[in-house]
C-alpha cells in the first residue's frame, strides 16, 4: 500500500504537492510542512505524539509496472488539525524532551 501523500500541511494549510521537499510525516501519515514541524510543533505530532521525517517523493516516471505517481495518485482530501495552538503547545511541552524513538 502506498503512502497517502496528503495535499496540505495540517497546521497552516500550505500546499504540499507530491514533489514537495518540505513535507514531513509521522508514522500515521499525518502531514505538516517543515516550518510548522520546527517552529510550532517542536517535532511532536499533535495527533499521536510521534516524531516527523521527510516525506518520500513518489516517482513521476513508471520505471516498474504500476509504480508511479500516475498509477498511484496522491490524495486530494485536505486534512486540518482539530487542536488549537494552546493545546498543541501544551501537548508538545510534555513530549518534546523525549526522543521520538523512545516516545
PEFEN-V660126 format. One record per residue. RES is the residue in one letter. SS is DSSP state (~ for helix, > for strand, _ for the rest). Layout:
BEGIN
{{RES;SS} {RES;SS}}
END
This chain:
BEGIN
{{X;_} {X;_} {X;_} {X;_} {X;_} {X;_} {X;_} {X;>} {X;_} {X;_} {X;_} {X;_} {X;_} {X;_} {X;>} {X;_} {X;_} {X;_} {X;_} {X;_} {X;_} {X;_} {X;>} {X;>} {X;>} {X;_} {X;_} {X;_} {X;_} {X;_} {X;>} {X;>} {X;>} {X;~} {X;~} {X;~} {X;~} {X;~} {X;~} {X;_} {X;_} {X;_} {X;_} {X;_} {X;_} {X;_} {X;_} {X;_} {X;_} {X;_} {X;_} {X;_} {X;>} {X;>} {X;_} {X;_} {X;_} {X;_} {X;_} {X;_} {X;_} {X;_} {X;_} {X;>} {X;_} {X;_} {X;>} {X;_} {X;_} {X;_} {X;_} {X;_} {X;_} {X;_} {X;_} {X;_} {X;_} {X;_} {X;_} {X;_} {X;_} {X;_} {X;_} {X;_} {X;~} {X;~} {X;~} {X;~} {X;~} {X;~} {X;~} {X;~} {X;~} {X;_} {X;_} {X;_} {X;_} {X;_} {X;_} {X;~} {X;~} {X;~} {X;_}}
END
